Amino acid sequence: MEVLKEVACGRTVTVKKVNGQGAVRRRIMDMGITKGTEIYVRKVAPLGDPIEVTVRGYELSLRKADAEMIEVE
């Protein structure tokens, strides 16, 4: 199982599971990142933080800590 943080630029992946607890998990899911959603990794900053992704037709920047909670395939 791979986490979003480890996905290379230019790849499209599908969300398998959103880990985490309470408010953090709710915030990730409120952004539209739910099980079965496709995520396209657009850019990764030089130091790996943040990660720019496209989800459901809009662009998002995710912190590395948040991206680590998202399991993808």
Secondary structure, DSSP 8 states (H G I E B T S, - for coil): -EEGGG--TT-EEEEEEE---HHHHHHHHHTT--TT-EEEEEEE-TTS-SEEEEETTEEEEE-HHHHTTEEE-
